[in-house]
Amino acid sequence: MSDMEIRDDRAGGRLEAIAGGEVVGHIEYFVLEAPARALVPVHTIVEPEHEGKGIAGSLARELYGIAAREGIVVAPLCPYVVKWAARHPEEAPAADPELLGAAVEWLETHPGRF
């Protein structure tokens, strides 16, 4: 989608894809502080009428780009982002298993957040 903008709403924990003035897809995520700082995507959602346009992939690519620019890692819990990362190892370095475990633990101790 060439007319799409991606906006990081860090305070809201959302990376949003915007086209035609509306949010057409987003990744919900949180920032893990320990044992290392990481972006942790939990859900990827694309509005049904916009599926199949590469929006989810663009969001995943931008999430990894943000992490790289900030010098941190991505610890994906979202099934879509996990699959995307496996298909793009040159853009999506694998997260340390300990970090993934810490992300799962954080999510379990914050029920209702996602």
N, C-alpha and C positions, 0 to 999 in steps of 0.2 A: 504494500500500500504506500504509494509515493507521497500522498498528502497527509500522512500520519505524523503526529508529534508524540514523543514519549516524555512524560513528566514524572519525576521522582517526588512523591509526597512522603518524605521520610517520617515526618511527625505522625502521619496517618498510617504508615506502614504499607503503602501502596505504590507500585510502579504502574502508571496508567498510560494506555494508548488512547490518543484522542484524534478523532477524525470528524470533520464537519461540525466541530464544536461540541461533540459528545464523546463520552468515554465508551470505547468499543471493546475494551479488554483491559485486564489488569492482573498483576501478580500481587498477592498479599504476602508480606514478609515481616520479619522482625530482625533487630540487630542484636546479636549475641555478643556479650562483652568478655566472657571467660569460658573456657581457658584461653581463647584468643578471640579477637574481634572478627565477626563474620556476619554476612547477610544470609538470612535463612528464609528462603521462599517456602511457603506452605501451600498456597493454592494459586493456580493459574485459571483465569476465567475469561472467555471471549464470548461476547454476546452472540446468540445463535445466528442472527442475520449477517454476522461478519466472519463466521467460521470459514476456514479454507483459504484465507487471504494472507497467511503468514504472520498474523499479528502475535500469536503466542511465541513463535520463534524469535520475532523481533524483540519482544519483551525479555525473553530469556537472554538473548545476546546482549541487550543493554544492561541487564542486571550484572552479568559477568564483566561488562565493560566498566560499570561504576565501581565494582569491587577492585578491578585492576587499577583504575585511576586512584583509588583511595589506599591502595597497598594492603587490602584485606582479601579474605577468601569468601567463597560462597559455600555454604553447607546445605545442599538442597534436600528438603523433605517432601516437596511437591513432586508427585509422580511424573508430571509432564517435564519439569525442569531436569529431573534425574535422567529421563530418556533423552532429552535434548543434549544434555552434557555428554552422555555416552556417545552420541553421534558427532559431537564437535569437541573432541579432546584437546585440539590445538587452541581452542578459545575458552575451554572450561576445565581447568585443572581439577583433579579429583580432590575431594575434601578428606582430611584425616579422619579415620573412624572414631577416634576419641572426640573430635569436634562434633561429628554427627551425633554421637551419643549424648553429648552435652546439650545439643539443640533439641533432641527428643525429650530429654529431662526437663529443659526449660518449658517446652510446650506442655508437658504433663503437669507441671506446677502452676501453670497459668490457664486453667480450664475456662472455656468460654471466650477466650481471646480470638480464636479462629474457628 
